[in-house]
Amino acid sequence: MFSKDDIYLDVEAKDHKDLFTKMNKIFLEKGYVKEGYLESILEREKDYPTGLMFEKHNVAIPHTLYQYVNEQKIVFVRLKDEIKFGEMSASTGEIEVKLVFMLLISKGEEQVTILLNLIELLENNENYKFLESCNNVEEIYELLVRKYG
């Protein structure tokens, strides 16, 4: 699910739309997604926000319909500065997020399992701190592969 080539550090984005637009360009170039992916993920984020609040930190796990995905992956994006995402439970409105895990799920039936494994990894504050501060792609990759599922 993870690849060293799909770890992006200190990405600049003014909001989630800007981030999705930048990542869509990369995903299309790599053949990960089909045309229509950007519109689909923007629409889904509007209807079903993906910001998650944990006890000491927030993350976002955006994803969309499997029909727009060619290759199943989890893409890790650490933003240079926090941006706002709608909070998943919608009880608190928007939350500030620095770590984003973009799910490219081509097998719809696996989405829940992938989400649960990722949430388990991210609810650990030590894992979050490491991902937020480490600048070594190799070490980030090793942690993600070792701790995921």
Sequence and secondary structure as in RCSB ss.txt:
>XXXX:A:sequence
MFSKDDIYLDVEAKDHKDLFTKMNKIFLEKGYVKEGYLESILEREKDYPTGLMFEKHNVAIPHTLYQYVNEQKIV
FVRLKDEIKFGEMSASTGEIEVKLVFMLLISKGEEQVTILLNLIELLENNENYKFLESCNNVEEIYELLVRKYG
>XXXX:A:secstr
   GGGEEEEE  SSHHHHHHHHHHHHHHHT B TTHHHHHHHHHHHS  EEE SS EEE     GGGBSS EEE
EEEEEEEEEEEBTTSSS EEEEEEEEEEE SSGGGHHHHHHHHHHHHTSHHHHHHHHH   HHHHHHHHHHH  
